[in-house]
Amino acid sequence: MIPRLLSQPVFAKVAILLGDPRCPDRVKPGSAFSNDDAAEVTILKDTLAKLDQYQFIYLDHHASLIDDLRRERPGFVMNFCDNGFHNNPQQELHIPALLEIMNIPYSGAGPDCLLFSYDKFIVSQLARRIGVPTPEEILFTGDFSILDNWSIFPAMVKPNAADNSVGITERSVVYDPEALKAHIKHLLFDLRIQDILVQEFLPGTEYRVTMIGNSERGFIYLPTFEWDYSALPPDVPPILTHDSKYDISGPYDLLKSRHSILSPSFQRSIEQYSEALFKALRCRDCAKIDYRLDRQGQIKLVEFNPNPSWDAGAYINQEDIDKGYHYIDILRLLIEVGQIRYAPDTSCFRRQA
């Protein structure tokens, strides 16, 4: 199902760069890595060990990262650190910037893409310019008078710059001006979040698109899936909150996902929008993009993520395996897509039958 792009590695010695479990991570519950995080790393290592044409080393100690890179000097770095340097999401772009300074080839988005993509309002403005539909929205930066002209309810309120749904709770969907102002004050004064995005709430089906590749050579799409909110209690809004990703004891334990059955024309539209965003944001190698249908059933952009997690649990379930998508093949493809950009010639490209 997933083709091979290389007949031989461009770089055999590969470093896998991860988040640092020694450092606090404010995105995670308790601001610390969990046993589940450690288990996912073990699965990653065990899976990569089966790719015997590569020699893998693992780098997760950020305090010594520069010295480690100098001492080990890998031929290629797989940037699997979606936490940011020292687990600071605002320093996510520092990882590829460091690799570029050290002249080490690496996978994934560059610092410019990570900088722009971290700002949801910038992404929305760019998306509109290139014809990708987006929700109606305003950016709150401290002036409450801007809310006087907002009349679309229900509305979605979220931090303009944050990862992993930080700042998104059951209170993030508001139904009147009073609730809107109250929740903004909560984000502003209690959580110290300065830039806040107010959007029309999109009540329709929510889709997740995962693409691997580059504009020059084309893309491979993993199966599009959708979130099934139908089992949630009526008073719980159908959105992905921060708790929904970590708290299995709450109502979001009932949240499920399933593969989408899309018409050819709808699939083409999603792919065209995704590839236009990918190119405009100067993304590389992979991206995860979320869309959702509005009240009229029109698709609109929710989020563009140029540096998604590649944990097995995030992508591979039995439904994927039944369709021929295996974790080892996805990891191999990610390595090949990143390395092929650095190939000095085409002699190592795998010829398709």
Phi and psi in degrees as a GROMACS rama.xvg file:
@    title "Ramachandran Plot"
@    xaxis  label "Phi"
@    yaxis  label "Psi"
@TYPE xy
-103.044  117.269  ILE-2
-73.3842  161.222  PRO-3
-91.3638  135.13  ARG-4
-100.329  -24.6996  LEU-5
-121.566  139.047  LEU-6
-84.6903  -20.0422  SER-7
-154.065  154.224  GLN-8
-64.237  145.188  PRO-9
-76.322  -39.855  VAL-10
-129.736  120.76  PHE-11
-82.7617  -33.1393  ALA-12
-91.2648  112.877  LYS-13
-121.712  129.695  VAL-14
-98.6508  132.536  ALA-15
-99.0002  113.417  ILE-16
-98.7345  122.53  LEU-17
-121.719  171.181  LEU-18
-65.5156  160.914  GLY-19
-98.3197  110.047  ASP-20
-70.1521  -10.1537  PRO-21
-81.4198  -22.0968  ARG-22
-95.4452  150.455  CYS-23
-61.2822  148.993  PRO-24
-133.464  101.006  ASP-25
-65.6391  -16.737  ARG-26
-70.9874  -30.1941  VAL-27
-88.441  152.665  LYS-28
-57.8758  133.22  PRO-29
71.6245  6.45115  GLY-30
56.0042  32.2017  SER-31
-143.581  153.29  ALA-32
-66.352  144.859  PHE-33
-106.906  174.733  SER-34
-62.2339  -33.6636  ASN-35
-64.2091  -39.3311  ASP-36
-61.1843  -44.3367  ASP-37
-63.7521  -38.5841  ALA-38
-64.7555  -38.5746  ALA-39
-64.8287  -38.2587  GLU-40
-65.0794  -39.0136  VAL-41
-62.212  -42.9589  THR-42
-61.6586  -42.8204  ILE-43
-59.0013  -48.7134  LEU-44
-63.7514  -43.9655  LYS-45
-63.3734  -36.0674  ASP-46
-72.1376  -46.7313  THR-47
-63.9893  -28.4729  LEU-48
-61.738  -20.2756  ALA-49
-78.8501  -13.9958  LYS-50
-88.5672  79.7505  LEU-51
-75.6477  -2.41078  ASP-52
-81.1255  -6.94941  GLN-53
-116.331  153.719  TYR-54
-113.298  117.463  GLN-55
-103.041  138.846  PHE-56
-123.257  158.624  ILE-57
-123.88  130.308  TYR-58
-122.43  115.554  LEU-59
-138.382  6.20724  ASP-60
-99.3307  95.3234  HIS-61
-68.8633  -29.668  HIS-62
-63.3553  -28.8384  ALA-63
-111.687  16.0506  SER-64
-59.6203  -45.6022  LEU-65
-62.0898  -45.5556  ILE-66
-64.6091  -39.4105  ASP-67
-63.6987  -41.6688  ASP-68
-66.3609  -37.1683  LEU-69
-67.2824  -40.8907  ARG-70
-73.4438  -45.4418  ARG-71
-81.115  -36.959  GLU-72
41.8473  72.9475  ARG-73
-69.7261  157.314  PRO-74
-72.6145  -27.6711  GLY-75
-155.053  142.726  PHE-76
-114.728  126.141  VAL-77
-88.2963  111.313  MET-78
-82.665  90.4248  ASN-79
-100.235  18.1405  PHE-80
-93.2322  95.7882  CYS-81
-96.2138  8.12667  ASP-82
-86.6662  -27.1796  ASN-83
99.7868  159.271  GLY-84
-61.1841  129.039  PHE-85
56.0263  28.8601  HIS-86
61.7969  28.782  ASN-87
-101.815  110.187  ASN-88
-59.6422  -25.7142  PRO-89
-72.8768  -10.7897  GLN-90
-112.29  26.2675  GLN-91
-61.8998  -37.0354  GLU-92
-72.6562  -15.6411  LEU-93
-68.7475  -27.1989  HIS-94
-64.4825  -57.0422  ILE-95
-64.8632  -30.4854  PRO-96
-62.6916  -42.1854  ALA-97
-62.4392  -43.5523  LEU-98
-64.6361  -35.9987  LEU-99
-68.5881  -40.4072  GLU-100
-60.076  -38.1581  ILE-101
-86.3554  0.420357  MET-102
58.5405  44.631  ASN-103
-109.776  121.952  ILE-104
-59.8875  143.314  PRO-105
-149.185  164.836  TYR-106
-93.4366  156.739  SER-107
89.0501  -172.073  GLY-108
-67.4468  150.304  ALA-109
-84.9161  175.764  GLY-110
-62.8264  -33.2662  PRO-111
-65.8005  -42.9171  ASP-112
-63.545  -44.2162  CYS-113
-65.7959  -34.3899  LEU-114
-63.968  -52.27  LEU-115
-66.9126  -40.8488  PHE-116
-70.7142  -21.0995  SER-117
-70.324  -19.8157  TYR-118
-100.685  105.71  ASP-119
-63.9439  -34.5093  LYS-120
-68.7315  -39.8018  PHE-121
-61.2625  -43.7307  ILE-122
-60.8908  -43.0362  VAL-123
-63.1991  -42.8046  SER-124
-62.9241  -42.9254  GLN-125
-65.9565  -41.5958  LEU-126
-58.4725  -44.6462  ALA-127
-59.5793  -40.577  ARG-128
-64.7801  -28.4694  ARG-129
-103.217  10.858  ILE-130
89.3911  15.3229  GLY-131
-91.962  122.562  VAL-132
-64.747  139.785  PRO-133
-134.917  160.575  THR-134
-68.3391  155.863  PRO-135
-64.165  139.693  GLU-136
-160.535  161.111  GLU-137
-136.54  154.55  ILE-138
-107.054  117.461  LEU-139
-90.8069  124.442  PHE-140
-124.779  19.768  THR-141
124.585  -16.4898  GLY-142
-95.2867  104.601  ASP-143
-66.6572  -18.663  PHE-144
-65.4872  -22.8314  SER-145
-65.6857  -21.2608  ILE-146
-77.6499  -15.9373  LEU-147
-63.504  -27.6299  ASP-148
-94.9821  3.20694  ASN-149
-87.4775  124.152  TRP-150
-130.472  9.10192  SER-151
-96.2632  115.311  ILE-152
-135.62  145.783  PHE-153
-65.6392  157.123  PRO-154
-124.568  154.943  ALA-155
-106.816  129.232  MET-156
-119.706  124.321  VAL-157
-153.285  158.485  LYS-158
-60.3379  141.498  PRO-159
-73.6131  -27.6258  ASN-160
-135.409  102.347  ALA-161
-166.859  156.438  ALA-162
-109.308  159.842  ASP-163
58.0257  33.2709  ASN-164
61.7941  23.9123  SER-165
-58.8334  133.893  VAL-166
85.7908  -2.14366  GLY-167
-102.843  121.02  ILE-168
-132.969  -176.987  THR-169
-61.7084  -21.1002  GLU-170
-83.2822  -2.77723  ARG-171
-73.5543  -19.462  SER-172
-94.5552  118.863  VAL-173
-117.555  153.189  VAL-174
-119.886  -0.317414  TYR-175
-159.566  166.003  ASP-176
-59.5071  -35.338  PRO-177
-65.6804  -44.1446  GLU-178
-66.7349  -34.337  ALA-179
-61.428  -50.2433  LEU-180
-65.5224  -37.9915  LYS-181
-64.3283  -41.3388  ALA-182
-73.2005  -35.5011  HIS-183
-62.6084  -41.0656  ILE-184
-63.1008  -36.6562  LYS-185
-62.3432  -47.3192  HIS-186
-65.702  -38.8498  LEU-187
-73.123  -46.1414  LEU-188
-98.7814  -33.4105  PHE-189
-87.1539  -41.3952  ASP-190
-100.569  -4.89809  LEU-191
60.8596  36.1819  ARG-192
-94.4442  120.841  ILE-193
-87.3538  -47.2738  GLN-194
-101.143  122.406  ASP-195
-127.373  133.521  ILE-196
-100.238  128.187  LEU-197
-111.99  121.734  VAL-198
-129.143  157.951  GLN-199
-62.6786  138.662  GLU-200
-77.0628  131.835  PHE-201
-99.6647  111.146  LEU-202
-89.7179  -6.30516  PRO-203
-85.2973  -167.441  GLY-204
-61.1514  138.645  THR-205
-108.367  125.574  GLU-206
-112.977  146.606  TYR-207
-119.842  124.83  ARG-208
-111.226  130.58  VAL-209
-122.311  120.374  THR-210
-121.086  140.439  MET-211
-128.84  126.076  ILE-212
146.297  -161.501  GLY-213
-148.744  158.529  ASN-214
-60.0411  -33.8263  SER-215
-70.9727  -34.7022  GLU-216
-113.47  -4.00248  ARG-217
97.7444  177.536  GLY-218
-129.044  150.914  PHE-219
-113.483  129.084  ILE-220
-104.028  128.906  TYR-221
-71.8908  160.554  LEU-222
-55.8053  129.13  PRO-223
-67.1616  134.376  THR-224
-126.835  164.838  PHE-225
-129.612  154.987  GLU-226
-88.5262  136.682  TRP-227
-106.622  104.02  ASP-228
-93.8852  3.81154  TYR-229
-63.4736  -25.2579  SER-230
-86.3784  -5.77424  ALA-231
-69.5578  148.124  LEU-232
-58.7874  152.523  PRO-233
-58.7066  -28.175  PRO-234
-88.7809  3.28081  ASP-235
-103.156  120.287  VAL-236
-66.5594  142.782  PRO-237
-80.3771  74.2765  PRO-238
-139.366  163.163  ILE-239
-89.3182  107.301  LEU-240
-94.6659  172.732  THR-241
-63.1156  -41.6898  HIS-242
-63.6377  -32.2995  ASP-243
-62.8998  -19.907  SER-244
-92.4973  -12.2994  LYS-245
-132.666  -33.2014  TYR-246
-94.3932  97.973  ASP-247
-82.9516  -1.47788  ILE-248
-93.176  -11.5297  SER-249
-90.2979  -172.699  GLY-250
-63.0632  -24.3547  PRO-251
-76.7193  -0.950812  TYR-252
-62.1898  -21.1642  ASP-253
-85.216  -4.81641  LEU-254
-73.0169  131.116  LEU-255
-126.407  162.806  LYS-256
-128.345  158.519  SER-257
-152.54  155.783  ARG-258
-65.3788  142.123  HIS-259
-87.5831  143.967  SER-260
-106.164  105.756  ILE-261
-113.384  145.132  LEU-262
-69.6599  154.378  SER-263
-55.6801  -38.8666  PRO-264
-69.7297  -38.4866  SER-265
-67.5747  -41.0239  PHE-266
-61.9645  -41.9107  GLN-267
-62.467  -40.6991  ARG-268
-62.4567  -45.3265  SER-269
-60.7521  -43.3617  ILE-270
-68.2466  -38.9037  GLU-271
-63.9378  -44.5263  GLN-272
-62.0433  -44.0579  TYR-273
-64.4855  -43.3387  SER-274
-70.2975  -33.1195  GLU-275
-65.9679  -43.2137  ALA-276
-64.1835  -45.0988  LEU-277
-55.0467  -46.1271  PHE-278
-71.5861  -43.8756  LYS-279
-65.1545  -32.3917  ALA-280
-90.0862  4.08906  LEU-281
58.6747  39.358  ARG-282
-74.5686  164.058  CYS-283
-142.991  138.645  ARG-284
76.3068  -41.4002  ASP-285
-164.854  159.908  CYS-286
-163.01  152.776  ALA-287
-117.891  128.757  LYS-288
-130.705  131.314  ILE-289
-106.739  136.981  ASP-290
-128.925  160.694  TYR-291
-150.596  150.629  ARG-292
-84.7964  141.031  LEU-293
-86.771  -170.345  ASP-294
-62.493  -27.3377  ARG-295
-92.526  4.22685  GLN-296
81.2021  16.3049  GLY-297
-92.4619  137.257  GLN-298
-76.5248  139.809  ILE-299
-140.414  150.764  LYS-300
-69.6273  136.815  LEU-301
-107.382  -49.2724  VAL-302
-159.844  145.313  GLU-303
-116.494  122.041  PHE-304
-120.647  107.32  ASN-305
-85.5554  -3.11432  PRO-306
-140.695  64.2969  ASN-307
-75.7711  162.446  PRO-308
-67.937  145.211  SER-309
-118.006  31.803  TRP-310
-63.8393  146.376  ASP-311
-59.1353  -40.219  ALA-312
-65.9574  -19.6739  GLY-313
-80.4385  -17.7684  ALA-314
-131.101  -30.0066  TYR-315
-112.026  118.693  ILE-316
-131.342  -177.191  ASN-317
-62.4232  -32.4376  GLN-318
-64.1664  -37.7241  GLU-319
-65.878  -47.0931  ASP-320
-59.9931  -40.3044  ILE-321
-61.1331  -26.9672  ASP-322
-92.8551  3.87266  LYS-323
93.6001  14.815  GLY-324
-104.553  113.227  TYR-325
-114.438  147.292  HIS-326
-56.317  -43.4334  TYR-327
-62.039  -36.7965  ILE-328
-70.9605  -35.4977  ASP-329
-67.168  -43.9655  ILE-330
-62.8735  -42.9371  LEU-331
-60.1751  -43.4271  ARG-332
-62.9062  -41.4855  LEU-333
-60.0252  -42.4181  LEU-334
-63.1931  -46.1065  ILE-335
-67.0052  -41.121  GLU-336
-62.6352  -40.1227  VAL-337
-69.8967  -42.0267  GLY-338
-73.7075  -31.6272  GLN-339
-63.8066  -23.1773  ILE-340
-67.4277  -22.6995  ARG-341
-102.87  3.40073  TYR-342
-64.4333  128.198  ALA-343
-69.9147  -24.1757  PRO-344
-152.744  -171.899  ASP-345
-99.0905  8.46409  THR-346
-66.1796  -24.1599  SER-347
-94.3646  -2.95991  CYS-348
-69.2792  140.853  PHE-349
-78.7431  128.587  ARG-350
-82.9123  125.947  ARG-351
-81.2168  139.361  GLN-352
